């Protein structure tokens, strides 16, 4: 059984053919799979491995390094909170913990910790569906998420499936 739909399977084969070493196509294939499904289920990992002549463990070892690849379904809002050095010093962990406690059971909101958003000048920072918000407190971060949830702010769509605004 194929994970990729017919059109994406053809595209996947074209991607693999572009590289002198098929394993170099792992990342573009992971993007393609996530765009199709919203996250990378085990079936996607397995088929990517088959397409590039590597094991599922090799593919998983590659994609698990990158926070942009989701290995479980996400809510409509993906809230990525930075806890790297600058954000760490000025309150990133507090923002993260507050949002985790607030939205831990909300199926529409996925809160994740990320290593760096490259927004040190506005720390602490987070993204909602990859849109930046800076100079946050736990309360202002929650207010921003609530604005997205209510439709006051429009979340952009970031994939074709489960992570969408």
QUICOR-V135421 format. One record per residue. N is the residue number from 1. SS is DSSP state (@ for helix, = for strand, . for the rest). Layout:
N,SS
N,SS
This chain:
1,.
2,.
3,.
4,.
5,.
6,@
7,@
8,@
9,@
10,@
11,@
12,@
13,@
14,@
15,@
16,@
17,@
18,.
19,.
20,.
21,.
22,@
23,@
24,@
25,@
26,@
27,@
28,@
29,@
30,@
31,@
32,@
33,@
34,@
35,@
36,@
37,@
38,.
39,.
40,.
41,.
42,@
43,@
44,@
45,@
46,@
47,@
48,@
49,@
50,@
51,@
52,@
53,.
54,.
55,.
56,@
57,@
58,@
59,@
60,@
61,@
62,@
63,@
64,.
65,.
66,.
67,.
68,.
69,.
70,.
71,.
72,.
73,.
74,.
75,.
76,.
77,=
78,=
79,=
80,=
81,=
82,=
83,.
84,.
85,@
86,@
87,@
88,@
89,@
90,@
91,.
92,@
93,@
94,@
95,@
96,@
97,@
98,@
99,@
100,@
101,@
102,@
103,@
104,.
105,.
106,.
107,.
108,.
109,=
110,=
111,=
112,=
113,=
114,=
115,.
116,.
117,.
118,.
119,.
120,@
121,@
122,@
123,.
124,.
125,.
126,=
127,=
128,=
129,.
130,.
131,=
132,=
133,=
134,.
135,.
136,.
137,.
138,@
139,@
140,@
141,@
142,@
143,@
144,@
145,@
146,@
147,@
148,@
149,@
150,@
151,.
152,.
153,.
154,.
155,.
156,.
157,.
158,.
159,.
160,.
161,.
162,.
163,.
164,.
165,.
